[in-house]
Structure formats: C-alpha cells, structure tokens
Amino acid sequence: MKFLLTSTQKMQLTIIFLTYLIFASIFGFAYRYAMNPDGISLLRLAGYVAEGNFQQSVTRAWSPLMTWLISPFLFFGFDGLTAAWIVIALCGAVLLLCSWFLALRVDLSQNLRFIATLIAALLISFWTIQFIASDVLVAALLLCYIYNNRSGYFNKQKKFFFLWHHWWIFIFGTPLCFSVLFCRWII
C-alpha cells in the first residue's frame, strides 16, 4: 500500500515536529541533570553492551531493547546522559509519528487531527525528557500495533496476518518479550 501525503499534511506534520523539537529542547534543558534509578541502571547496562561484556548486561528487571539502542552512542564516545536523551528523543519522535498515523487511520477531520497531534507533541515532548525509561518506545510499538489492527487486514487474511502484515512488530517485539522472559527464568 502506497501512502502519499498532501501538501497540507506535509505542512501540518512539519509544524507538529517543529513543535516537538522546540518543546523537547526546552524540557531537555530544564531536566538536563535529572536522573532516575531506572535510567542509571539502563545506562550501566548499555555501558556493558558497548564494552562487549554481554554476560554482565543480562538482568531480570529490564529488557535489553533500550540498552541496545543506547549502547552504539556510548560506543562512539557520547557520554551516557547525552546518549540516553538522544535515544529517548528519537523514540518520542517515533511515538509522535505513530500517533499521527493512528489519527489518520481513525478518520479524524483534518483540523481535529492536527490539534490532537499537536497536543500529543506537547505531552510527548514532556514525557520523553522527564525520565530515562523504555516507556516511550513501548508506547510507540503499541500505537503501531493498534494502527495495523485498525486496517481490517486481519479479518481478510487470518493465516498471513502475523507473518506478513506485522513483520516489523515481530522483529521489535520478539526480542523485547523473550529477553524479559528469558532473564526471569535464568536469574
């Protein structure tokens, strides 16, 4: 399925992402030294992955998806807090894009979709920068899943639903799910 944006939708999406970028920068500056215990643990685990100590990066409390996203930045020399904020901000942008696509799928009017996504940009920019956690990434994956389930494809092709239509959720969700289950069984 090809998805083409009209010029109005491109302009609205640009305004929404500029709003997200501006407010994420403002909130990022305000919370630049804020750390939470989960964030400290995620940064420690990402440091282990960046160093190649994969055995020490296994934990029973967190799945490794967020640490896998942070660790390349640590490997290339970013400090931990900057790497975490970059990854969290990118995950927030993905969440914002998913909420916009979901608003398209639900068939909201153009003005209502713009206002709802603009409000979501303000809330997501605050939510992403406030804490270092994988909640934003999980919310983005959940919105992608809801978006794909609203397509009606499941009703038409039940046997190929998971393999063809949701292959990317399978790719991202399987490591997330199995890592949590595997770590809880081992430890």
Residue frames as a rotation matrix with the C-alpha (Angstrom) as fourth column:
MET 1
0.581 0.814 0.000 0.00
0.814 -0.581 0.000 0.00
0.000 0.000 -1.000 0.00
LYS 2
-0.459 -0.727 0.510 1.43
0.724 -0.639 -0.260 3.34
0.515 0.250 0.820 -1.04
PHE 3
0.389 0.539 -0.747 0.93
0.868 -0.486 0.101 6.27
-0.309 -0.688 -0.657 1.30
LEU 4
-0.372 -0.456 0.808 1.14
0.723 -0.688 -0.055 9.74
0.581 0.564 0.586 -0.24
LEU 5
-0.234 0.228 -0.945 0.97
0.774 -0.545 -0.323 12.94
-0.589 -0.807 -0.049 1.77
THR 6
0.576 0.446 0.685 -0.78
0.741 -0.638 -0.209 16.03
0.344 0.628 -0.698 0.54
SER 7
-0.307 -0.728 0.613 0.92
0.354 -0.685 -0.637 19.41
0.883 0.022 0.468 0.81
THR 8
0.302 0.488 0.819 -1.36
-0.615 -0.556 0.558 20.36
0.728 -0.673 0.132 3.72
GLN 9
0.981 0.046 -0.189 -0.48
0.095 0.738 0.668 17.18
0.170 -0.674 0.719 5.57
LYS 10
0.171 -0.985 -0.018 3.23
0.812 0.151 -0.564 17.80
0.558 0.082 0.826 4.97
MET 11
-0.253 -0.218 0.943 2.91
-0.159 -0.952 -0.262 21.32
0.954 -0.216 0.207 6.35
GLN 12
0.660 0.574 0.485 0.97
-0.582 -0.018 0.813 20.10
0.476 -0.818 0.323 9.40
LEU 13
0.846 -0.395 -0.358 3.47
0.488 0.843 0.225 17.33
0.213 -0.365 0.906 10.05
THR 14
-0.138 -0.919 0.369 6.34
0.577 -0.377 -0.724 19.81
0.805 0.113 0.583 9.78
ILE 15
-0.016 0.211 0.977 4.67
-0.555 -0.815 0.167 22.16
0.832 -0.539 0.130 12.29
ILE 16
0.914 0.402 0.044 3.99
-0.274 0.537 0.798 19.25
0.297 -0.742 0.601 14.65
PHE 17
0.575 -0.755 -0.316 7.58
0.764 0.633 -0.121 18.00
0.292 -0.171 0.941 14.56
LEU 18
-0.286 -0.639 0.714 8.99
0.229 -0.769 -0.596 21.53
0.931 -0.007 0.366 14.94
THR 19
0.396 0.515 0.760 6.76
-0.667 -0.407 0.624 21.98
0.631 -0.754 0.183 17.98
TYR 20
0.965 -0.078 -0.249 8.00
0.200 0.832 0.517 18.67
0.167 -0.549 0.819 19.35
LEU 21
0.164 -0.985 0.053 11.62
0.778 0.096 -0.621 19.66
0.607 0.143 0.782 18.71
ILE 22
-0.189 -0.198 0.962 11.25
-0.213 -0.948 -0.237 23.08
0.958 -0.250 0.137 20.34
PHE 23
0.565 0.499 0.657 9.47
-0.723 -0.083 0.685 21.82
0.397 -0.863 0.314 23.45
ALA 24
0.874 -0.351 -0.335 11.70
0.422 0.891 0.170 18.75
0.239 -0.290 0.927 23.78
SER 25
-0.110 -0.945 0.308 14.70
0.532 -0.318 -0.785 21.10
0.840 0.077 0.538 23.72
ILE 26
-0.036 0.170 0.985 13.14
-0.600 -0.792 0.115 23.35
0.799 -0.587 0.131 26.36
PHE 27
0.869 0.404 0.284 12.22
-0.471 0.502 0.725 20.42
0.151 -0.764 0.627 28.60
GLY 28
0.651 -0.704 -0.286 15.57
0.584 0.704 -0.404 18.79
0.486 0.096 0.869 27.91
PHE 29
-0.271 -0.740 0.616 17.38
0.057 -0.651 -0.757 21.89
0.961 -0.170 0.219 29.10
ALA 30
0.214 0.436 0.874 15.19
-0.828 -0.394 0.399 22.06
0.518 -0.809 0.277 32.22
TYR 31
0.891 0.179 0.416 15.73
-0.386 0.783 0.488 18.36
-0.238 -0.596 0.767 33.04
ARG 32
0.515 -0.721 -0.463 19.33
-0.531 0.156 -0.833 18.08
0.673 0.675 -0.302 31.80
TYR 33
-0.585 -0.783 0.211 20.63
-0.648 0.295 -0.703 16.74
0.488 -0.547 -0.680 35.12
ALA 34
0.219 0.760 0.612 17.57
-0.954 0.298 -0.029 14.71
-0.205 -0.578 0.790 36.12
MET 35
-0.640 -0.393 -0.660 18.27
-0.496 0.868 -0.036 11.03
0.587 0.304 -0.750 36.69
ASN 36
0.474 0.762 0.442 16.06
-0.875 0.351 0.335 8.25
0.100 -0.545 0.832 37.92
PRO 37
-0.038 -0.537 0.843 17.12
-0.597 0.689 0.412 4.81
-0.801 -0.488 -0.346 39.23
ASP 38
0.643 0.305 0.703 15.86
0.325 0.722 -0.611 3.08
-0.693 0.621 0.365 36.09
GLY 39
0.953 -0.294 -0.078 17.89
-0.227 -0.516 -0.826 5.45
0.203 0.805 -0.558 33.94
ILE 40
0.185 -0.923 0.337 21.05
-0.957 -0.090 0.277 4.77
-0.225 -0.373 -0.900 35.91
SER 41
0.050 -0.109 0.993 20.53
-0.154 0.981 0.116 1.03
-0.987 -0.159 0.032 35.51
LEU 42
0.879 0.307 0.364 19.82
0.304 0.224 -0.926 1.35
-0.366 0.925 0.104 31.79
LEU 43
0.744 -0.656 -0.127 22.98
-0.621 -0.610 -0.492 3.40
0.245 0.444 -0.862 31.30
ARG 44
-0.025 -0.752 0.658 25.05
-0.799 0.410 0.439 0.89
-0.601 -0.515 -0.611 33.25
LEU 45
0.279 0.206 0.938 23.69
0.215 0.938 -0.270 -1.98
-0.936 0.277 0.217 31.17
ALA 46
0.996 0.060 0.072 24.22
0.085 -0.269 -0.959 -0.04
-0.038 0.961 -0.273 27.93
GLY 47
0.408 -0.912 0.037 27.81
-0.910 -0.403 0.094 0.57
-0.071 -0.072 -0.995 29.04
TYR 48
-0.059 -0.384 0.921 28.31
-0.325 0.880 0.346 -3.16
-0.944 -0.279 -0.177 29.46
VAL 49
0.667 0.359 0.653 26.94
0.462 0.488 -0.740 -3.81
-0.585 0.796 0.159 25.97
ALA 50
0.933 -0.335 -0.130 29.14
-0.337 -0.689 -0.641 -1.05
0.125 0.642 -0.756 24.49
GLU 51
0.094 -0.945 0.313 32.21
-0.941 0.019 0.338 -2.60
-0.326 -0.326 -0.887 26.14
GLY 52
-0.129 -0.093 -0.987 31.29
-0.666 0.745 0.017 -6.08
0.734 0.660 -0.158 24.91
ASN 53
-0.967 -0.151 0.204 30.50
-0.254 0.555 -0.792 -7.53
0.006 -0.818 -0.575 28.34
PHE 54
-0.347 0.903 -0.253 27.25
-0.536 0.030 0.844 -9.13
0.770 0.428 0.473 27.29
GLN 55
-0.272 0.233 -0.934 27.11
0.578 0.815 0.035 -11.51
0.769 -0.530 -0.356 30.25
GLN 56
-0.797 -0.056 -0.601 27.01
0.561 -0.438 -0.703 -8.60
-0.224 -0.897 0.380 32.69
SER 57
-0.883 0.464 -0.069 24.31
-0.459 -0.823 0.335 -6.84
0.099 0.328 0.940 30.69
VAL 58
-0.356 0.784 -0.509 21.72
0.209 0.598 0.774 -9.55
0.911 0.169 -0.377 31.41
THR 59
-0.927 0.152 0.342 19.27
-0.374 -0.357 -0.856 -8.54
-0.008 -0.922 0.388 34.08
ARG 60
-0.708 0.706 -0.026 15.96
0.706 0.708 0.010 -9.81
0.026 -0.011 -1.000 35.22
ALA 61
-0.206 0.655 -0.727 14.26
0.467 -0.587 -0.661 -6.46
-0.860 -0.476 -0.185 35.56
TRP 62
0.178 0.225 -0.958 14.71
-0.552 -0.783 -0.286 -4.81
-0.815 0.579 -0.015 32.14
SER 63
0.750 0.025 0.662 14.54
0.513 0.610 -0.604 -5.96
-0.419 0.792 0.445 28.59
PRO 64
-0.162 -0.975 -0.151 17.64
0.607 -0.219 0.764 -5.12
-0.778 0.032 0.627 26.56
LEU 65
0.308 0.293 0.905 15.94
0.945 -0.203 -0.256 -3.23
0.109 0.934 -0.340 23.73
MET 66
0.994 0.062 0.094 16.54
0.050 -0.991 0.125 0.22
0.101 -0.120 -0.988 25.22
THR 67
0.448 -0.894 0.003 20.11
-0.160 -0.077 0.984 -0.65
-0.879 -0.442 -0.177 26.21
TRP 68
-0.033 -0.430 0.902 20.75
0.841 0.476 0.258 -1.91
-0.540 0.767 0.346 22.67
LEU 69
0.636 0.325 0.700 19.60
0.687 -0.651 -0.322 1.45
0.352 0.686 -0.637 21.33
ILE 70
0.957 -0.290 0.008 21.76
-0.252 -0.816 0.521 3.46
-0.144 -0.500 -0.854 23.76
SER 71
0.527 -0.805 0.274 24.92
0.285 0.470 0.835 1.35
-0.801 -0.362 0.477 23.51
PRO 72
0.321 -0.484 0.814 26.03
0.936 0.033 -0.349 2.39
0.142 0.874 0.464 19.97
PHE 73
0.739 -0.035 0.672 26.11
0.004 -0.998 -0.057 6.02
0.673 0.044 -0.738 21.10
LEU 74
0.836 -0.468 0.286 28.24
-0.350 -0.053 0.935 5.03
-0.423 -0.882 -0.208 24.09
PHE 75
0.488 -0.657 0.575 30.50
0.696 0.690 0.198 3.01
-0.527 0.303 0.794 21.83
PHE 76
0.266 -0.350 0.898 31.13
0.807 -0.429 -0.406 6.05
0.527 0.833 0.168 19.63
GLY 77
-0.617 -0.781 -0.096 32.09
0.667 -0.454 -0.591 8.25
0.418 -0.429 0.801 22.59
PHE 78
-0.003 0.666 0.746 28.94
-0.219 -0.728 0.649 10.03
0.976 -0.162 0.148 23.73
ASP 79
-0.904 -0.183 0.387 28.52
-0.410 0.106 -0.906 10.38
0.125 -0.977 -0.171 27.46
GLY 80
-0.848 0.524 -0.073 25.74
0.529 0.839 -0.129 8.28
-0.006 -0.148 -0.989 28.96
LEU 81
-0.259 0.792 -0.553 23.25
0.366 -0.449 -0.815 11.03
-0.894 -0.414 -0.174 29.70
THR 82
-0.336 0.087 -0.938 23.54
-0.729 -0.655 0.200 12.58
-0.597 0.751 0.283 26.23
ALA 83
-0.941 -0.035 -0.337 23.19
-0.254 0.732 0.632 9.17
0.225 0.680 -0.698 24.57
ALA 84
-0.668 0.733 -0.124 20.10
0.677 0.531 -0.510 8.40
-0.308 -0.425 -0.851 26.62
TRP 85
-0.137 0.641 -0.755 18.46
-0.024 -0.764 -0.645 11.74
-0.990 -0.070 0.120 25.82
ILE 86
-0.613 -0.116 -0.782 19.14
-0.756 -0.202 0.622 11.31
-0.230 0.972 0.036 22.09
VAL 87
-0.943 0.251 -0.217 17.60
0.155 0.912 0.381 7.83
0.293 0.326 -0.899 22.06
ILE 88
-0.467 0.811 -0.352 14.63
0.660 0.055 -0.749 8.90
-0.588 -0.582 -0.561 24.18
ALA 89
-0.244 0.358 -0.901 14.00
-0.403 -0.883 -0.242 11.94
-0.882 0.304 0.360 21.95
LEU 90
-0.784 -0.059 -0.618 14.13
-0.609 0.262 0.749 9.76
0.118 0.963 -0.241 18.82
CYS 91
-0.830 0.531 -0.169 11.72
0.550 0.829 -0.097 7.29
0.089 -0.173 -0.981 20.41
GLY 92
-0.307 0.722 -0.621 9.43
0.311 -0.540 -0.782 10.22
-0.900 -0.433 -0.058 21.22
ALA 93
-0.476 0.094 -0.874 9.53
-0.748 -0.566 0.346 11.33
-0.462 0.819 0.340 17.58
VAL 94
-0.916 0.166 -0.364 8.56
-0.084 0.810 0.581 7.80
0.391 0.563 -0.728 16.53
LEU 95
-0.601 0.733 -0.318 5.72
0.705 0.299 -0.643 7.86
-0.376 -0.611 -0.697 19.07
LEU 96
-0.299 0.469 -0.831 4.55
-0.226 -0.881 -0.416 11.19
-0.927 0.063 0.369 17.68
LEU 97
-0.697 -0.006 -0.717 4.63
-0.717 0.024 0.696 9.86
0.013 1.000 -0.021 14.13
CYS 98
-0.889 0.385 -0.246 2.70
0.368 0.923 0.116 6.75
0.272 0.012 -0.962 15.21
SER 99
-0.414 0.776 -0.475 0.05
0.497 -0.244 -0.833 8.90
-0.762 -0.581 -0.285 16.90
TRP 100
-0.389 0.254 -0.886 -0.31
-0.658 -0.749 0.074 10.95
-0.645 0.612 0.458 13.72
PHE 101
-0.835 0.064 -0.547 -0.73
-0.407 0.598 0.690 7.82
0.372 0.799 -0.473 11.61
LEU 102
-0.763 0.599 -0.244 -3.27
0.640 0.642 -0.423 6.47
-0.097 -0.478 -0.873 14.09
ALA 103
-0.312 0.649 -0.693 -5.21
-0.017 -0.734 -0.679 9.74
-0.950 -0.200 0.240 13.85
LEU 104
-0.582 0.079 -0.809 -5.20
-0.806 -0.190 0.561 9.25
-0.109 0.979 0.174 10.07
ARG 105
-0.912 0.176 -0.370 -6.47
0.054 0.947 0.317 5.68
0.406 0.269 -0.873 10.43
VAL 106
-0.615 0.708 -0.348 -9.29
0.611 0.150 -0.777 6.67
-0.498 -0.691 -0.525 12.78
ASP 107
-0.322 0.442 0.837 -10.52
0.813 -0.323 0.484 9.15
0.484 0.837 -0.255 10.13
LEU 108
0.020 0.253 -0.967 -10.45
0.696 -0.698 -0.168 12.30
-0.718 -0.670 -0.191 12.21
SER 109
0.915 0.275 0.296 -11.10
0.404 -0.649 -0.644 15.52
0.015 0.709 -0.705 10.35
GLN 110
0.241 -0.904 0.354 -8.03
0.616 -0.140 -0.775 17.40
0.750 0.405 0.523 9.19
ASN 111
0.054 -0.190 0.980 -8.27
-0.465 -0.874 -0.144 20.17
0.884 -0.448 -0.136 11.80
LEU 112
0.818 0.309 0.485 -9.08
-0.570 0.319 0.757 17.81
0.079 -0.896 0.437 14.65
ARG 113
0.797 -0.593 -0.113 -6.21
0.572 0.802 -0.171 15.51
0.192 0.072 0.979 13.66
PHE 114
0.034 -0.809 0.587 -3.81
0.293 -0.554 -0.779 18.47
0.955 0.199 0.218 13.60
ILE 115
0.222 0.107 0.969 -4.94
-0.746 -0.622 0.240 19.77
0.628 -0.776 -0.058 17.01
ALA 116
0.965 0.175 0.193 -4.88
-0.259 0.727 0.636 16.31
-0.029 -0.664 0.747 18.62
THR 117
0.597 -0.801 -0.042 -1.42
0.724 0.560 -0.403 15.54
0.346 0.210 0.914 17.30
LEU 118
0.003 -0.571 0.821 -0.15
-0.043 -0.820 -0.570 18.99
0.999 -0.034 -0.028 18.27
ILE 119
0.549 0.243 0.799 -1.35
-0.794 -0.146 0.590 18.42
0.260 -0.959 0.112 21.84
ALA 120
0.972 -0.235 0.001 0.24
0.229 0.947 0.228 14.96
-0.055 -0.221 0.974 21.71
ALA 121
0.305 -0.909 0.285 3.51
0.450 -0.127 -0.884 16.62
0.839 0.398 0.370 20.61
LEU 122
0.087 -0.230 0.969 3.48
-0.661 -0.741 -0.116 18.80
0.745 -0.631 -0.217 23.73
LEU 123
0.755 0.275 0.595 2.70
-0.646 0.469 0.602 15.89
-0.114 -0.839 0.532 26.03
ILE 124
0.892 -0.452 -0.029 5.16
0.425 0.857 -0.290 13.50
0.156 0.247 0.957 24.37
SER 125
0.203 -0.860 0.468 7.95
0.056 -0.467 -0.882 16.10
0.978 0.205 -0.047 24.48
PHE 126
0.162 -0.109 0.981 7.48
-0.924 -0.367 0.112 16.41
0.347 -0.924 -0.161 28.24
TRP 127
0.882 0.271 0.386 7.07
-0.407 0.851 0.332 12.67
-0.239 -0.450 0.861 28.77
THR 128
0.783 -0.609 -0.128 10.18
0.346 0.597 -0.724 11.74
0.517 0.522 0.678 26.80
ILE 129
-0.006 -0.873 0.487 12.54
-0.086 -0.485 -0.870 14.14
0.996 -0.047 -0.072 28.51
GLN 130
0.513 0.288 0.809 11.30
-0.754 -0.300 0.585 13.73
0.411 -0.910 0.063 32.08
PHE 131
0.478 -0.308 0.823 12.69
-0.511 0.664 0.546 10.22
-0.714 -0.681 0.159 32.69
ILE 132
-0.412 -0.595 -0.690 15.11
-0.895 0.407 0.183 7.79
0.172 0.693 -0.700 31.10
ALA 133
-0.288 0.410 0.866 12.94
-0.296 0.822 -0.487 4.74
-0.911 -0.396 -0.115 30.58
SER 134
-0.985 -0.096 0.141 11.69
0.086 0.434 0.897 2.50
-0.147 0.896 -0.420 27.80
ASP 135
-0.268 0.962 -0.056 8.06
0.408 0.061 -0.911 3.54
-0.873 -0.267 -0.408 28.29
VAL 136
0.066 0.262 -0.963 8.09
-0.635 -0.733 -0.243 5.80
-0.770 0.627 0.118 25.23
LEU 137
-0.734 -0.422 -0.533 9.38
-0.680 0.453 0.577 3.03
-0.002 0.785 -0.619 23.00
VAL 138
-0.861 0.477 0.179 6.79
0.413 0.859 -0.304 0.57
-0.298 -0.188 -0.936 24.27
ALA 139
-0.014 0.885 -0.466 4.03
0.104 -0.462 -0.881 3.15
-0.994 -0.061 -0.086 23.72
ALA 140
-0.208 -0.125 -0.970 5.23
-0.877 -0.416 0.241 3.72
-0.433 0.901 -0.023 20.13
LEU 141
-0.963 -0.164 -0.213 5.18
-0.242 0.873 0.423 -0.02
0.117 0.459 -0.881 19.43
LEU 142
-0.582 0.812 0.042 1.73
0.509 0.404 -0.760 -0.29
-0.634 -0.421 -0.649 20.97
LEU 143
0.098 0.614 -0.783 0.37
-0.360 -0.712 -0.603 2.53
-0.928 0.341 0.152 18.79
CYS 144
-0.561 -0.346 -0.752 1.89
-0.825 0.151 0.545 0.86
-0.075 0.926 -0.370 15.72
TYR 145
-0.970 0.226 0.088 0.17
0.222 0.973 -0.059 -2.35
-0.099 -0.037 -0.994 16.67
ILE 146
-0.189 0.949 -0.253 -3.19
0.348 -0.176 -0.921 -0.59
-0.918 -0.262 -0.297 17.14
TYR 147
-0.111 0.075 -0.991 -2.70
-0.740 -0.671 0.032 1.23
-0.663 0.737 0.130 13.83
ASN 148
-0.817 -0.274 -0.508 -2.14
-0.559 0.592 0.581 -2.04
0.142 0.758 -0.636 11.98
ASN 149
-0.814 0.573 0.096 -5.07
0.481 0.757 -0.442 -3.77
-0.326 -0.313 -0.892 13.66
ARG 150
-0.090 0.800 -0.594 -7.38
-0.076 -0.600 -0.797 -0.97
-0.993 -0.027 0.115 12.52
SER 151
-0.679 -0.279 -0.679 -6.62
-0.634 -0.243 0.734 -1.81
-0.370 0.929 -0.012 8.88
GLY 152
0.445 0.893 0.069 -9.06
-0.758 0.417 -0.502 -4.71
-0.477 0.171 0.862 8.61
TYR 153
-0.102 -0.574 -0.813 -6.35
-0.874 0.442 -0.203 -6.90
0.475 0.690 -0.546 7.14
PHE 154
-0.841 -0.233 0.488 -6.72
-0.491 0.708 -0.507 -9.39
-0.227 -0.666 -0.710 9.97
ASN 155
0.026 0.947 0.320 -10.33
-0.452 0.296 -0.841 -10.04
-0.892 -0.123 0.436 9.05
LYS 156
0.633 0.230 -0.739 -9.44
-0.771 0.100 -0.629 -10.78
-0.070 0.968 0.240 5.41
GLN 157
0.310 -0.658 -0.687 -6.25
-0.299 0.619 -0.727 -12.84
0.903 0.430 -0.005 5.73
LYS 158
0.858 0.092 0.505 -6.10
-0.512 0.090 0.854 -14.60
0.034 -0.992 0.124 9.09
LYS 159
0.857 -0.512 0.062 -3.34
0.487 0.843 0.227 -17.05
-0.169 -0.164 0.972 8.29
PHE 160
0.050 -0.888 0.457 -0.82
0.853 -0.200 -0.482 -14.50
0.519 0.415 0.748 6.98
PHE 161
0.862 0.410 0.298 -1.70
0.221 -0.833 0.507 -11.76
0.456 -0.371 -0.809 9.46
PHE 162
0.836 -0.536 -0.114 1.29
-0.017 -0.233 0.972 -12.04
-0.548 -0.811 -0.204 11.75
LEU 163
0.146 -0.862 0.486 3.89
0.737 0.422 0.528 -13.15
-0.660 0.281 0.697 9.23
TRP 164
-0.182 -0.227 0.957 3.27
0.935 -0.340 0.097 -10.58
0.304 0.913 0.274 6.53
HIS 165
0.468 0.516 0.717 1.41
0.395 -0.848 0.353 -7.58
0.790 0.118 -0.601 7.87
HIS 166
0.939 -0.087 0.333 3.12
-0.329 -0.512 0.794 -7.26
0.101 -0.855 -0.509 11.26
TRP 167
0.595 -0.761 -0.260 6.65
0.597 0.635 -0.491 -8.43
0.538 0.136 0.832 10.48
TRP 168
-0.223 -0.728 0.648 8.23
-0.001 -0.665 -0.747 -5.32
0.975 -0.167 0.148 11.97
ILE 169
0.393 0.375 0.839 6.31
-0.852 -0.194 0.486 -5.69
0.345 -0.906 0.244 15.25
PHE 170
0.979 -0.101 -0.179 7.53
0.136 0.971 0.199 -9.27
0.154 -0.219 0.964 15.32
ILE 171
0.214 -0.972 0.093 11.12
0.506 0.029 -0.862 -8.06
0.835 0.232 0.498 14.80
PHE 172
-0.387 -0.383 0.839 10.95
-0.395 -0.753 -0.526 -5.49
0.833 -0.535 0.140 17.60
GLY 173
0.373 0.672 0.640 8.56
-0.863 -0.002 0.505 -7.25
0.341 -0.741 0.579 19.95
THR 174
0.804 -0.055 -0.592 10.13
0.086 0.996 0.024 -10.69
0.589 -0.070 0.805 19.99
PRO 175
-0.275 -0.942 -0.191 13.50
0.408 0.065 -0.911 -9.62
0.871 -0.328 0.367 21.46
LEU 176
-0.448 0.176 0.877 11.67
-0.666 -0.720 -0.196 -7.44
0.597 -0.671 0.440 23.95
CYS 177
0.585 0.789 0.188 9.37
-0.740 0.425 0.521 -10.24
0.331 -0.444 0.832 25.08
PHE 178
0.746 -0.291 -0.599 11.83
0.248 0.956 -0.155 -13.12
0.618 -0.033 0.786 25.07
SER 179
-0.331 -0.918 0.218 14.56
0.073 -0.255 -0.964 -11.13
0.941 -0.303 0.151 26.79
VAL 180
-0.200 0.336 0.920 12.29
-0.914 -0.402 -0.051 -10.39
0.353 -0.852 0.388 29.74
LEU 181
0.817 0.576 0.020 11.03
-0.550 0.769 0.326 -13.96
0.172 -0.277 0.945 29.93
PHE 182
0.513 -0.702 -0.494 14.48
0.279 0.681 -0.677 -15.48
0.812 0.209 0.545 29.44
CYS 183
-0.448 -0.725 0.523 16.08
-0.253 -0.459 -0.852 -13.26
0.858 -0.514 0.022 32.06
ARG 184
0.090 0.548 0.832 13.39
-0.979 -0.107 0.176 -14.07
0.186 -0.830 0.526 34.62
TRP 185
0.931 0.243 -0.272 13.84
-0.216 0.968 0.127 -17.82
0.295 -0.060 0.954 34.10
ILE 186
0.233 -0.932 -0.277 17.62
0.315 0.342 -0.885 -17.73
0.920 0.119 0.374 34.36
ILE 187
-0.637 -0.579 0.509 18.05
-0.203 -0.510 -0.836 -15.45
0.744 -0.636 0.207 37.33
